[in-house]
């Protein structure tokens, strides 16, 4: 009898192991940021990865106001891929270095979106170059039942380019066209 119990226990364990190995692995959800720099400007995108049933989100974006100044925010393409949305680009406070109460939500009795995509993009003007820290706080992700979705939220430190300067542009134009004018006078 004891031998039969051991065999049954081992068989059950082997079945459980086989089912665990055959079931698809679900990656842990992540909310992260990335930047794209151009002269005098930084565009920062907040992106979600590996989410299941995302219906709504909210966060505050924190930044270094000595290096960058926030100008605007726009909705990403991830949540709207699931239906009609409502989006708030947040309240910009360049003195404190924050964009607070950014949120997006699907509307209606529908399922949330699955997968990965951009939640929002923010444009910053560069005040001076350096390495700027960006972080997210007050992050809340909700599924279509109102349940909280846990995610790994990652901060970002990014290089900020030199600020655009009218003086540099004028100097460049003078160098390009002023030199031509001086050569033609000499001839």
C-alpha positions, 0 to 999 in steps of 0.5 A: 500500500505504501509502495502504491502511494509513492508511485501515485505521488511521483506520477502526480509530481511528474504530471505537474512538472510536464504541465509547467514545462509545456505551458507558455511562460509569461514575462513580467510586465515592464514600464520603461522609458527611452529618448531620442535627441535632436538639436536642442530637444529631447523626446521621451517615450514611456513604453509598456512591455508584456502586459495582459489586459491593460485597460487604464494607466496613470503615472507622474514623470519626474525629470531634472529641470536644470537640464530640460524643460517639458513642453508637451505630451501626447498619447502613444499608440498602444492603448488606442489599438484596443478601442476608443480612449481618453488621454490626459497629457498631465500637468507640467511643472518645470520648476519642480521637474514633474509632469503629474497625473498623466493618464489614459483609459479605454472607454466602454465595456471592453477587454484591455490590450495585450502585449507591448507598446508606447503609452505616451511621448513627451517633448522637452527643450534642452536648457543645458547639456548633461546626463538627465535623470528621468523617473516614474512615480505614482504608477498605476496599471489597471485591467478591464476588471479594475484590478491592479497589474504589477509591473517592474518600473525602470528609471532612465538616465540619458545624455542631453544634447547641447541646447539650440542657440540662435547664435550658433545658427547665425555663426553657421550661416555667416560661415557658409555665406559670409565667406562666399561673399568675401571671396567674390569681393576679392576677385 
